[in-house]
Amino acid sequence: MRAGRQTGGRGRLGRIWDSPVGNLYCSTLARVRPGDPPAHTLALATANAVHALLAPLCAGQARIKWPNDILVDGAKIAGILLERVGDTLIIGIGINVTHHPVGLDRPVTSLLAQGAVDAEAGALLERLAQLFAHWLAIWRAQGLDPVLAHWLLNAHPTGTAMRVSQPDGSVVEGAFDTLDRHGTLILRLANGQSRAIHAGDIILN
């Protein structure tokens, strides 16, 4: 499903998602089947698909940021949100095509700002549907290993400094180490210990 504009869009942690006409706002459904990898890890496969769509179109370097963003040279260009209802996963994707907000506390960009002057939401959706189907099939048939390998190849490099605001309000600082076999972020602390991060708001330093 695609919306030309959203009036009630939201991001993670209840944030408002600015939704001007011209950007891509879409969602799809996936039924959880017996034998599937953990449902939340479909976000990693989705990120692989969105990255594959955007990377060739951007003048800067597109990277995946855990758990659900695509950045170009550190500026957010796309976000992914998963919600589960029974055995159904609702996967929402927002991509800044022709517009991006200004004046935020974090850098944001769009395909237009990246030089992709001919990018159009409808055409992007067709290609994204193909890429999502490709990665959904890999996730189901081959499991998480190839999904994780591709994600790590295109994500923030090992050693990237980051700050994590956790759901309980605490803040943890460290460096990105890897993802474990369940898609959990592993943070390397200053004292050399590792911390598993299951949820949180990530700020790259």
PETAMO-V880372 format. One record per run of one state. SS is the DSSP state (alpha for helix, beta for strand, coil for the rest). FROM is the first residue (numbers start at 1). TO is the last residue. If there is no record, write none. Layout:
ss & from & to
SS & FROM & TO
SS & FROM & TO
This chain:
ss & from & to
coil & 1 & 1
beta & 2 & 3
coil & 4 & 9
beta & 10 & 10
coil & 11 & 11
alpha & 12 & 14
coil & 15 & 15
beta & 16 & 16
coil & 17 & 23
beta & 24 & 31
coil & 32 & 38
alpha & 39 & 55
coil & 56 & 61
beta & 62 & 65
coil & 66 & 68
beta & 69 & 72
coil & 73 & 74
beta & 75 & 85
coil & 86 & 87
beta & 88 & 95
coil & 96 & 107
beta & 108 & 108
coil & 109 & 120
alpha & 121 & 142
coil & 143 & 143
alpha & 144 & 153
coil & 154 & 154
beta & 155 & 155
coil & 156 & 160
beta & 161 & 165
coil & 166 & 170
beta & 171 & 179
coil & 180 & 184
beta & 185 & 188
coil & 189 & 193
beta & 194 & 197
coil & 198 & 200
beta & 201 & 204
coil & 205 & 205
